[in-house]
Amino acid sequence: MAESKSKILGMENFVVGLIGMGDMGRMYARRLSSAGWRIMACDREEKYDELVSKFSGNSNVQILKNGHLVSRASNYIVYSVEAAAIGRVVAQFGPSTRLGAIVGGQTSCKDPEIKAFEEYLPPDVDIVSCHSLHGPNVDTRGQPLVLIKHRASDESFAKVEHVLSCLESKHVYLTAKEHDRITADTQAVTHAAFLSMGKAWHATKQFPWEGGRYMGGIENVKINLTLRIYAQKWHVYAGLAILNPEAHKQINQFAKSTTELYYLMLEGRADELRARLYAAKDKVFGVEGSPKWAAKPLLRDDVLDRFSLGGSKRSPDSSLDVVNTPTPTPTPHPLPNNHLSLLAMVDCWSALGIVPYDHMICSTPLFRLWLGVTEHLFRTPGLLDECLRVGLEDNTFRRDDLHFTIAAAGWAECVALRQFETWRERFEVTQRFFEPRFKGAMEVGNAMIKAVLESDD
């Protein structure tokens, strides 16, 4: 750590507490302890021995049995737990918070987190929350890190910034409400699209990369990121969608846009379909001569085409993972696709008045990929018209689109009814379907994200 600044801020013996040692909690423990900070951490008591063993070689990390002990011993306590559990966990351990400490949370939805802090923390405790806008396996350097000064002195806020500076992330300063609105605009709807794709492929019993139906850069993004999401824990996406009051209308509108566009295609209403999507294009991406996209596209075709999933044919019961092919692979005759998911996303943004470029300062790698391929479809001459033609005239993907539309409506209903268990069941049954392929898919997806982030530099 920067010793001089620590002395100025009176942080020579500063202790960081971590309550919750899931993927993000462990990542924070590793990164902060490597920078020299002393860490007190805990998870559920049955995980105590496992965590002690995992961090046995790290003298800067001390594993304690529960959050009471962490709260009493730490100057800055970060709750890194599921959004759905934050109220219960803060109610349990919040009253034990050390006098004059700083408390924050790492949840993806700040509304329930801030409410829990206000209700259960002592009034002498400062509240500075945070959210790293990326997964635990993404390099933190240069990634957005949201900091929320909710109830804190300038000195306390400076201390939190100093602690987290070792992540080398880009600090973004928001209120809790601004955070939830932006994450709803970017993450919630994006996740809904990929979750719906996974349900559609599951319903049709296909691993799309194993045949010739889904080929090319756009398809690579769809497949890789769908598998990446289903390889994660269900609660990450459920909490962001169900507990974020800003997310409900976005997810509902995405389902509505998907359904209405699908109806227009089925009914052959070409003029109405074209007028609707060109109006959406102008609203989201700008009019000709005054575009909202930059001169340089967000994504290059050559980057996307390097990361496809494929390999030799395998028997249905094979446990072989997909093969990573990091060099360009030929896609001789990719099947024309209407890309309903991308069209519905732009229609959704248009209906809600969302300009996705306004949120780039705190966008996730996944969102930048999704916006990049959406931009590619709408800015490539002739590609949008080809998608509309396919949607109206070609039945090749009609069955897939039907299941995608049903899935989008299902996720929206689940969110509207705030059904965590239904969400979990819907997610995990599809997760099990794709699970034998996760290892290879994650490798390719990580390589794709790395290449895209590097191309941004």
N, C-alpha and C positions, 0 to 999 in steps of 0.2 A: 504494500500500500504506500501511497505518497506520505512519507513521514511528516514533512513540513506542514502540509495542509491538515493532517490529523492533529498535530500539536496546536495549530491555530484554532481548530474547532473543538479542542479538548477531548479528542477521541483516542488517546493513547491506549486506554483499557476498554475500548468499546467492544461490546459483544452483540453479535447478530443472532437472533433466534429464528428457527424455522419450524413451524408447526405444520406437518404434512410433508412426507418424504416420498412422494410419487416421482414421476419422471422429471417434472420441472423443479421440484424441491431438491432432488439430488443434484440436478445440474447447477442450481444456485449454490448449493453447498460446496460443490467441487470448484466452481469458478471463484467464489468469494474467499474460500479458504486458501486457494492458490495465490490470491492477491495478498494474503497475510492476515485476513480477518479471522478472529476467533468465533467459531460457530457452535451454538447449542441447538440441537435438533431432536425432533421426536416424530413418531407416527403412532399408530395404534399400538397398544402395549404388547400385543402378540407378535409384532414385528421387531421388537427391541433387539433380540439376539441376532437376528439377520442383519439389522443395520449396524450393530456393533462390529460384526464380522466384516461387513462391506467397507467400513471406514476405519478399520483397525490400524492401517498404516498411515493415517492422516492425523498428525498431532494437533492440527488446528480445528478438528471437528470432534465434538463430544456428544455422544448420543445419550439422551435422557429418556426416562420411562414415560413421561406424559407432558402435556402442555402446561400444567401448573408449574412444573419445575422449570420449563423453558421460559415461561412468562415472568417468573420471579427473578431469573438470573440475567435477562437480556435487556439491552438498551433499545434495540430496534427489533421488533417481532414481525415476521411475515407469515401470514396464514396462506399456505399453498395447498388448499383442499378443494374438493368439488364445490361448484357453485350451489348445488342443491343442499349441501351439508354445512355451508358456512354459518348459517344462523345457529344451528345446534352446537357447532364446535366453539364458536365465539361465546355463546352463552355458558358453555362449560368452563372454558379457560380464561375468558376475558377478565373476570373479577380478580384473577390472580396477577394481573399485569403490574409490573414494577412501577413504583411511583415516578412520574415524569418521563416514562418511556415513550417511544414512538411506535405506532402499530400501523401495519398496512396489509394488503392482501394481493394475491396473484390471480384471482379468479377472472374469467373472461367476461363476466357480467357484474357490473359494479353496483347495480341497484340493491340487490339483497345484501351485498357485502357491506355497503355503507350504512344501510339500515341496522344491520347487526352490530356494527361498531358503535353507532350512536346509542343503541339501546343497552348494550352490555358492557362497554368499556367504562372505566372510571373517568370522571370529567377532567382529571389532571393529565390524561394521556393525549398526546398529539396523534393525529391521523394523517398519514401520507401513504397513499396506495400506489400500486404500480401494475403494469401488465406488459410482459414481453410478448410482442406480436409475432410469435413464431413458435415452432415446436421445439422440444428439448434436444433434438438431434441436429438443429440448424445452428451454424456458427453465429454467435450473438453479435459479432463485429459488424457495425453498420446497419443493423436491423432496428426497427422502431421500438422504443421502450417508452410507454406512456407513464407519466408521473402525475399524480393527482394530489394536490395540496388541499385537502379537505378541511382540516381543522388543525393548524400547526403554525408555529412561529417560523420566521425566516431561518433561524438557526437550525431548527429541527429539519427543515426541508433541505438545507445545505448539507447536513449530515447524511441524509438519505442519498442525495445526489453523489456525494463523495464515495459512499459505500458502493453504489451501483455503477460508478464510473469504470470499474475494472471490467465490466462486460463490454465496454467500448461500443455501446449501442448509441443510436441517435435518440436523444431525449425529446419527447413530444409532450407538451404541457396542455392538459385538458381538465375539464370538470368531469365528475362521474357521469352526468347526463350526456355530455358531449361524447364521452368514450362509448357509452352504450349505443348512441345513435350511429356513430361511425362504424362500430363493429357490426351492428345490424345491417347497415348499408353494404358492407364489404364481406364480412365473414358469413353471416347467417344465411343469406340468399345463395352465396357461392356453395356453401356446404349442402344446402337443400338440393341444388342441381346435381352434385356428385352423388349424394345419397340416393337420389331418384334414379340415376343411371345404374348404380349398383343393384337396386331393386329390380329394374327392368331386365338387366342381364341375368340376374338370379331367376326371375320368373320364366325367362326363355331358356334357362339352363345352358347358357353359353359363356365360355371364357373368350371374350371378343378377339383377343390377340392370337388365338390358335387357328383362326380361319382367315379367309381373305376379305371379310366384310369390313373390318375397321383398320385402315392403313393410312399412313401419312401423319404430318405434324400435328394437326388438330386432334386427330384420333389418339395419338400418343399421349397428349395432355389429358384427354378425357379418361383414358384407361389408367394411366399411371397415378393420377391424383385421386380417382375413385378408389383404387386399391389402397392408396396411402391413407385415406380417411378411414376405410373399413379396417385397416390394420391397427388403428388407435383404440383408445378406450371410449366406450359409448357415451359416458357422461360428459366428455369434453364438448361434444356438439349438442347434447341435450340441454345442458345448462345454459349455453349461449343462446339457444333458440327459445326455450320455454320460459326461462327466468328473466330474459331481457324484454321489457315491455315494448322497446322500440323494434324488436325483431318480428313480432306477430304480424304486423301489416305487410312487411316485406315478403315474408314466406307465403302468406295468403295471396298476395298479388302475383307472386311467381307461379303459384299453382293456377291462378285464374288466367294469367297470360298463356301458360302452357295449354290449358284446356281450350281457350278461345282460338288460339292459332291452329291447334289441331283440328278443331271443327271447321275452320275456314279451308284448310287443306282438304279434308274429307269431302266437303260440300262443293269443292271446285270454285270457290268465290275468289277468283284470281285478282280482280281489280281491287277488291276490298283488302285482301291480304297484302298486296303490293303497296297500296296507299298507306296502310297502317304501319308497315315496317319501314318504309322510307321516311314517314313522319317521325317515327321513333329514332331512326338514324340521325336525322337533323337535330332532334332535341338532345340526344345523348352525345353525339360526336361532332355536332356543328354542321353548318351549311357549307356548300362548296365555296371556296374562296376564303372561308373563315372557320377552318376546322379546329376542334378542341384538342385533337391529338397532335403530338409533336412531329417535327419533320422526320425524325427517325422512329420507325416502328418499335413498339415495346419488345417484340420478339422477332427474331430472324428465322426464316424457314430452315436454314441449315442447322441451327441449334436444335430445333424441335425434331427434325428428322433423324438426328443421331441417336435418339433414345426410344427405341421401339421394343416391345416385348414379343418374343417369338422363340422358336426352337423346334426340335424334332417332335414328331407326333409321339404321343404317349398314351398309354392305356388309361381308361377312366379311373382306375384305382391307384395310378402312379402318384407317388409323393414327390416326384421331381419338381423342383422350382423352375420358374420361367428362366430363360437364358438371357443374360445381360449382353446386348449387342451395342457397345458404345460407339461403333463406327457406322457411317452411313449405310443403310440397307435399302436396296431398290424397292420401290413401290410401283410396279409396272402399270397396273390398271386399277387404281383405287376406285371402289364403288362410289358413285355420286350419293351424297347424303344431304338431307335438308337441314341438318344441325338444329333440330327443334330446340334443344337445350340452350343454344346460343341465341337463337332468335327470341325465345321466351325471356331470356335474361335482359336483353336490350329493351324489349317491350315492357318488362317490369320496371326497369330503371326509368324509362320514359314516363310511365304512368305515375310513378312516385316523385318525379322531378329530381331524380338522383343523377348527378354528373360524377361518374366514378373517378375521374382525374382529380377532383377536389380532395380526395382522400388518400392520395398517393403517399403523403408524408407519413401516414401510419398504416400502410397496407402490409399485408402478410405476403410471403413469397408465393403462397398458393393463389392469393387474389391477383397478384401481378401476372402470374401465368394465365389465369382465367381471363382477365381483362385483355391480356396480350393476344390470345387466340380469338377472342370476340372482336377486338379491333382489326385483326388480320382479315376476318371474314367480311367486315363491313368496309374496309378500305382497299381491299384487293379488287381491281376492276373486273366486273363480270361475275364475281363469286357469289354475291348476294342474290343476283338474278338467277344463277344456277341453282342455288338452294331453294328458291321459291318455285322454280320449275319442277325440281325433284319432289318437293312437298305436294305439289298439285297433280303430277302426272305419274310418278314412279312409286310402286308399291313395295319396293325392296325392303325398306325399313319401317313399313307401316305397323307391323306387329310390335317391333321394338318401341315405336313412338306411342302406341296404345298403352303399353305397360309403363312407359316413362310418365305419361299423363296421369295414369292411375296412381303411381307411386308419389308424384308431386302432390296430388290431392290428399293422399294418405298422410304424408308428413305434415301438411298444413293443418289437417284436422287434429292430429296428435298434439301439435303445438297449441292450437286454439283451446283444446280441452285440458291442456297442462298435464298430459298423461305421461309421466316419467316411465312407468313400468311398461306401458305399451310401446313407447319409444325404444326402450331397452330391448324388448322382445323383437321388434321389427329390425333393429340394428343387428342384434347378435345372430339371428337366424341367417341373415345374408353374410355376416362376417364368417360364420362357419362354412358357408358355401365356398368363399374365396380363400379361406385360411391356408390350404395347402400351397397356395401360390404366393403368399405374402413375402417370403424372404427375397426372392429374386425381384419382385415388383418394387419392394422398398429400396433395393440397391439401385435400380434404374431410376426410380423417382428421385432419390437423393442426388444422383448424378445429374439429372435434368435440372433440378432446382439450383445446384451448385453452378452449372454452366450458365443458366439464365442470370443468376446473381452476378457472376463474373462478367457477363456481357453487358450488364448495366453500368459497370465501372468506367 
